Amino acid sequence: MIRFEDVSVTYDGAAEPTVRGVDFEVPEGELVLLAGPSGVGKSTVLGAVSGLVPHFTGGTLRGRVTVAGRDTRTHKPRELADVVGTVGQDPLSHFVTDTVEDELAYGMESLGLAPDVMRRRVEETLDVLGLAGLRDRSIATLSGGQQQRVAIGSVLTPHPDVLVLDEPTSALDPAAAEEVLAVLQRLVHDLGTTVLMAEHRLERVIQYADRVVLLPGPGAAPVLGTPAEVMAVSPVYPPVVALGRLADWSPLPLTVREARRRAAPLRDRLTGAPQAGGDPDDRPRRTVTRSTEPTAPGRLRFRFRRDRTAPAAKDAVHAAEVRALAVTRGRVRALRHVDLTVDPGETIALMGRNGAGKSTLLNSLVGLVAPSSGTVLVDGATPHRTAPRDLVRKVGLVPQEPRDLLYADTVAAECAAADRDAGADPGTCRALVGDLLPGVADDTHPRDLSEGQRLALALSVVLTARPPLLLLDEPTRGLDYAAKARLATVLRTLAAEGHAIVLATHDVELAAEIAHRVVLLAEGEVIADGPTADVVVSSPSFAPQVTKILAPQHWLTVSQVRAALAGTGR
């Protein structure tokens, strides 16, 4: 169905090809996963299937790419639209209409399908992707994860023979990601749809793949094989594989179920080692109280308060304090009676389903959203009433799309503007970029950076003002495991220096690595707030792979297990 024959792509102005020697075939009715480190050309390979490369991106494509017998070099994207459905990394660039239902119907209208067929397929897609309650919503009012599901739905409704997906689960909560992947699996198994997917979160997708195409790095030939064969040699691999390598399991497990069946000896070796949760008596205790705030009939409302028996913090100076916060946006109640304190040196992971209110809470802390009721204080100031030039020294936000923060034509110009805005010494931002992005030239355009590099540049811009409170919204979108590890190191260092960090994330592995606390949101309310181990261990959806494999022991990460084994000498 898809065939690459010795393909290389060189973009205009580039000294070297972005990809070279790509040669593989995807048979009809298979789900093939494209894996590899950030920046090795996965998006370029996907773009060559849909015809976006080179017709839209420019550059030179050598070799041959065919889809259902059509040469993508001689067929433009519109001439492939009846065969190939594509969802890129940025769903906003994908949308043509204003509302969810119209967007799901647009592709079918373009292909001239009958109205009764269109209506049936829209309803089916609304159901399978959990979008029925959003059918009349404006796309601009949706969360990033909801927009991702709409983008996926819009290419499913025309029933293409081939689906090309670039990071399809990156903005989805764990449950929504499982639903989307289950839909893709049904399309492959029941309808014979061919799926080529690039994804960094291998822990979510590796078990669904029939085969894996690994792009190891610049100049290296792709490696094609079964998931087990490729994961044995891949430089990128999920925690379950990392644990298998640590425990010297052969063959390596790819799923939590496979690993649990072999984990008993490892649990025995870990017995008696200090676990992630620490001493329960040392943890702040929280109790649930019924709120007096009016609710819809039939709903119970709860909010968390710190137990009076917990360590006293009456005189503590908080980096941020949120009290009884409610935010209404149009007809949507985005937040309801939220209480939250953030202390210096503390890292908090905000988690919850798409649309739970995580981004709204971050935007309230940085003053982009005004409370409908309640209060928000950051370093003693009310964010939405504080002048931007003063607020930048108190709180900084790295948004879901780092490019939203970047507007200059070069890295050097971005850094110079950041120094001016922060009132910092010239060169302050560039020094940060040098630490986070070694080797990136001053004259590089931000749009030419990879997702991970843009994130590092945006983080440098925000950190130039040294704000006591740092906010990050889905910071691991587009990052491979190595880039995530570098980000985690940076955030740990900032926390150790006294910065308070709040990150909204669906990446349970990142939360397990760096968060002191996890705050779970649901429908705009805080439903859990406590030490990371306590919250994620008790949640099937938000537990990391290592926790699921080694339960009932409370381990969160491979690095914790490695340290424990080294400490016990076992």
Secondary structure as UniProt FT lines:
FT   STRAND          2..10
FT   TURN            12..13
FT   STRAND          19..26
FT   TURN            28..29
FT   STRAND          31..35
FT   TURN            38..39
FT   HELIX           42..50
FT   HELIX           52..55
FT   TURN            56..57
FT   STRAND          60..67
FT   TURN            68..69
FT   STRAND          70..71
FT   TURN            72..74
FT   HELIX           77..80
FT   TURN            81..83
FT   STRAND          84..87
FT   HELIX           91..94
FT   HELIX           100..111
FT   HELIX           115..128
FT   TURN            129..130
FT   HELIX           132..134
FT   TURN            135..136
FT   HELIX           139..141
FT   HELIX           144..156
FT   TURN            157..158
FT   STRAND          162..166
FT   TURN            168..171
FT   HELIX           174..191
FT   STRAND          194..198
FT   HELIX           202..205
FT   HELIX           206..208
FT   STRAND          211..214
FT   TURN            218..219
FT   STRAND          223..225
FT   HELIX           227..231
FT   TURN            232..233
FT   HELIX           239..247
FT   HELIX           256..262
FT   HELIX           264..270
FT   TURN            271..272
FT   TURN            276..277
FT   HELIX           280..282
FT   STRAND          286..290
FT   TURN            297..298
FT   STRAND          302..306
FT   TURN            308..309
FT   TURN            314..315
FT   STRAND          320..329
FT   TURN            330..331
FT   STRAND          332..342
FT   TURN            344..345
FT   STRAND          347..352
FT   TURN            354..355
FT   HELIX           358..365
FT   TURN            366..367
FT   STRAND          373..378
FT   TURN            379..380
FT   HELIX           383..385
FT   HELIX           388..391
FT   TURN            392..394
FT   STRAND          395..398
FT   HELIX           402..405
FT   HELIX           411..422
FT   TURN            426..427
FT   HELIX           428..436
FT   TURN            438..439
FT   TURN            442..443
FT   HELIX           446..448
FT   HELIX           451..463
FT   TURN            464..465
FT   STRAND          469..473
FT   TURN            475..478
FT   HELIX           481..496
FT   TURN            497..498
FT   STRAND          500..504
FT   HELIX           508..514
FT   STRAND          517..522
FT   TURN            523..524
FT   STRAND          525..531
FT   HELIX           532..537
FT   TURN            540..542
FT   HELIX           545..550
FT   TURN            551..552
FT   HELIX           558..568
//
